[in-house]
Amino acid sequence: MKTILGFLMLAGLSLSACGNNACDEANDKIDECKTEGYMKLDTGDCSGLKECSAKCIKDASCADLSSDDPNNKYNICVKACLG
């Protein structure tokens, strides 16, 4: 959890919800998991790195979203987004 919060803050991302897409689905996942420390994604353009990061959230398990394990599915996905 701390890994992604730091990633989002340091990267200055403003992840967005735009129609029925990865960003909306990521918001739904955040609601579903009730994961502390995650804020709903901002409205705006959902493409590129923002879309990739949103897909990581929506595809992760709730356990991965609350874990600090750098090798869980979510953190590996975020690292891949960053290239």
N, C-alpha and C positions, 0 to 999 in steps of 0.2 A: 504494500500500500504506500509506504513512504517513497518507494522508488518512483512510482508514477506521479505522485504529487510533486516531487522534486522535478521530474521530467517536464510536467506541464508548466510549472512555474518558471523553470529556467529557460525553457524553449519559448516562453511567452505565447503559448498556444491559446487560441480562443476557439475551442472546439464548438461545432455548431450543429443545430438541429435544423434540417432543411427538407421538409417534406417527409415522405416515408422512405428513409434511407439509413445508412449505417449510423449516422449521428442520432437519429430518432431511436433506433434500436439500441444504441449504447445508453441513452437516457432511460429506456425501458429496463435495461439490465441493471443499471444503478438503482432504480426504484425496486426492482425485484429482489436484489441482494441486500438492500438497505445497508450498503457498505458505508461505514463511517469514514469521513475524510474526502469522499467524492462529492463533487457538486454537479448539478445538472449542467449539461453542455450548453453554451451560449448559442444564440441564433446567429447565423451568418453562412458563409460559404463552406460547404462540407466536401472538400476535395483535397487531393494531395496528402500531405502528412497528417492533416486533421482527419481525413477520412480513414486513413490507415490506422491511426490511433483509436478511432471510434470502433473500427472493426475488431481491434484487439480487445476492447472492453466487451463488446457484444458477444464475442466468441469465447471469452474466458468463463471459467466456473466462478461461482460466488466465493469459493474457497481461495482460488487464485487471486481474486481481487482484494482479499483481505490479508494475503500472505506477503511477507517480506522476502520470501525465497527468490533469489535472482534467477533461478533456473526453472521457475514455473512457466506454464504455457503463456500467461499474460506478459510477463517480463521479457521472455524470449521474443514474443511478437513485437513488443515496443522497440526492442533493440534492432530487429529487422527493419522496422519502419525508418529508423534513424540511419540505416545503411551501414 
